[in-house]
Amino acid sequence: MDVSKPDRGGLSAVITVIVPVYNEEENLPSLLMEIAQASRDLPISEIICVDDNSTDRSVPLLKELRSEYPALRILKHNKQAGQSAALWTGIKAAGNDIVVTMDGDGQNDPADIQQLYAVYESETKRSPRVMVLGERAKRHDNWVRRLSSRIANGIRGALLNDQTKDTGCSLKMFARKDYLALPYFDHMHRFLPALMLREGVPLVHVPVSHRPRLHGQSKYGTLDRALVGISDIRGVLWLQKRARRINSDDIYEELG
């Protein structure tokens, strides 16, 4: 299926889909097929899979699939750098103004991109900037992950006031330039709502589906995420307290 030239009813190609990948060879074929299906009704012209130095056949498989999906681009880290780095690599390389991010494990449903885009279009008619975030209506994770996520979301929300109940949902849509204006640090993907708010970007939340993982295992440990999260929250709090809006007209004048 060629997603580079779908019938889009006159829509312009403006969306890049970013998929971080680490050891997802069993999930990639069906995920790419679903993204291609979603692209029939959406202005998606680019799919970027960023491989974080997988040890399985993810990269060879992606190369094989590229002939079936001409819109697919494959970027590979030479050493494992983490999910935040994979997202940054993909978004930096994106050729479109709007990006949508999603996990490579197949738990996000690409069909939900449609409703994110509908909200994005509606909101940007009123304001030029917005971040649309998926919020998982019913999670298909084990109880340990659900409980740890609920606790982490509660602590993060109370401290950062990021207006987001489910920052762990990877399905998000925003402007590439707004993301690249953010300060980069490891694990920053967990704090994108707070960082966007810091830059004056409004948030809109949309209920989305969440599916069971069919193949492989989660790459992120519950305890590890909790421990690094404490340090990261302190850093984001520091950034929030020092955020300033500067109007250049107020601080200088040209004398000739």
N, C-alpha and C positions, 0 to 999 in steps of 0.2 A: 504493500500500500504506500502510495506516494503522498506524504503529508506536506510536501513543499508546494503542491499545486492543487489543493482541494477547492471545491466550489463553496465559496464563502459568501455568496450573495452580495459581492461588491465591497466587503469589509477589507480594510487594509491590514497587512501582516505586521502586527505590533507586539506580539507576545513571544517570549522565550520561556520554555519550561526548563527548570534546573533540577537535576536529580543527583544528589550525592550517592555514591555507590561504594560499598565495601563488602565483598564476598556475598554477592546477591545473584549468582549465576542462574539459580533455579527460578528466581522471581522476575528477572528482566524480560524474557520473551513476552509474557502475558502483560506486563506493565507497559511496555512500549506499544503493544497492540492496542491497549486501552487508551493510551495517550493519542495514538493515531486516530482512533475512532472519535475521541473528543474533538480532535482538530478539524473534523469535517464541518462543525458548526461554530468554530471559533477562529479568530485571526491569529493562529499559532503558525509561525514559520520556522521555528528553531527549537530543537530539543538538545540540551547539553547534559550529558552524563559525565560526572566528574568522579573518576575512580581514585579512591584513596589508598592506592598501592595494595589492591586485593591480592590474596594468596590463592584464590581459586581461579576459575576460568572466566571471570566476569569480563575482562578486557578482550580475550580472543572471541568470546561470544558476541560482545558489542560490535567488534569488527565484522563478524559474519552478518549481523543484523543490519549493518549500515547500508547494504545493497537493497534491503527491503524498505528502509526508512531513510530516504535521501536528506531529510531535515535533521538527521541525527549527527551530532558532533561529539567526539570522545576526547576528553582531557584526562590525563593521568598524572597523579602525583608520583614523584620518584621515591618518596618515602611517606609513610603514614603521617598525616598532619591533623586529622580530626574533621568532624562535621562542619564546624565553623569555617575552617580553611577551605574545605571543598565547596561550600556555598560561595565564599568570596571569590575563589578561582572561577567558578561558573558565571557568577554575576558580572565580574570584571570583564570576562570574555564575551558576554552576551551582545548580540547585535541589534537588539530591540529596546524600546523605551520601557516596556512593561515586562516584569518577570514574575513567574509563579514558581514557588518552590514546593517540592514534595519528596517524601522518602522513597528510597529504592526498594523497600521491602514489600510493596504492594498493599500495605494497610490503608493508605490514602486512595480514594477512588478518583481517578482522573475525570470522571463525569461531573464531579463537583466543581471543576474549574469553571463550568458554564455559569453557575450561580455567583461565584466570586467575581467573574468578569461583568455580569449584569449589574451587580452592586457597584463595582469599580466605575463603570461607565456612568451610572446614575449619579454617584457622589462627585465625580470629577467635573460634572456639568455645573455644580454649585461651587466647588472649590478645586483648585488645580492639584491638590495633594491629598492623598488618602492611602491608608494601608488596610486591606481587607484580610481578615484572619478567619480561618476555619476553626470551629469549635466542635469537638467530637461529641455528638449527641448521645452515643452509646458506645463505650469503649470495649474492645474485645482483647483485653489484656488480663493476665492473672491478677488475683486480688492484691498481691504484694506490690506490683507495679502501680495499680490503681490507687492504693492507699498512699504509697510514697509520693506519687504525683499530686494527690490531693493536699498532702501536708506541704510539699514544696511550693505548690501554687499559692496556698494560703499565706505562707511566710513571705514569699516574694511579693505577692500582691499587697500585703499589709505594709511592707517596708518601702516598696517602690511606687505603690499606687499606680500600677500600669494598666488598670481598667480591663484586665484580661484574666479570665478564669482558666484558660487552657493554652498556655504559651507553648506547651509541648507538641501541639498539633503543627506538623510541618507545612501543611497546606496554607500558603499565604500568597497574596498578590500585592505588589507595590511597584513604584517607579524605580528603575535602576539607579537614577541619579540620587534619589533620596537615600538609598542604601549606601552608595559609595561615599556619601557625605558623613557617614557615621564613623566614629573611632573604632578601629579594628582591634580586637583582642581575642584570645582563645576562649571558646565557649560563648561567644557573643550571641550566637543564634538563639540561646535561651532567653535573651533579654531584648530581643528586637522591638517588642511593643514599647517598653520603657525608653529605649534609645530613640525610637521614632517620635514618641511624645516629646522627648527632650528637644527635638529639632522642629517641633511645631506641626508634626504630621498627625492628623486626626486618625482614629481607629474605628473600624466598623467590624463587628463580629457576625459570622454567618454559620448556622448549624450545618455540619457536614457528617457524612457517614464515616465509620471506622470499621475496618474488616480484620478478621483474624489473620495472623501471619501463617501462610500455608507452607513455607519452606524456610529452613535455616533458623537461626536464633538471633535475638536482639544483641546488638554490638555494644550496648551501653549498660553498665552495671548500676544497680540502684544505689548502693552505698557510695560508689565513686562519684556519681552525679551529685549526691547530697553534700559530700565533703568539698568538692570544688565549688559548688554553688554558694556556700557561705562566703568564701573569699571573693567570688565574682560579684555577689550582691553588694559587698562593701565597696568594690570598685565602681559599680554603677551608681551607688548613692553619692560617691565622691564626684562623679561626672555630673549628676543631676544638680548638685548644689552649686556647681561652677558654671552652669549653662547661662549664657548671656545672648541676648538679641542685640546686634549692633546695626544701627542705621548710619551708614557712612556719611550721610548729609549732616548728621548731628555732630560728628567728631572732626571733620576737616572741611576746608574750603580751598578751592584752587585759586591761586593768586596770579596766575599768568605764566 
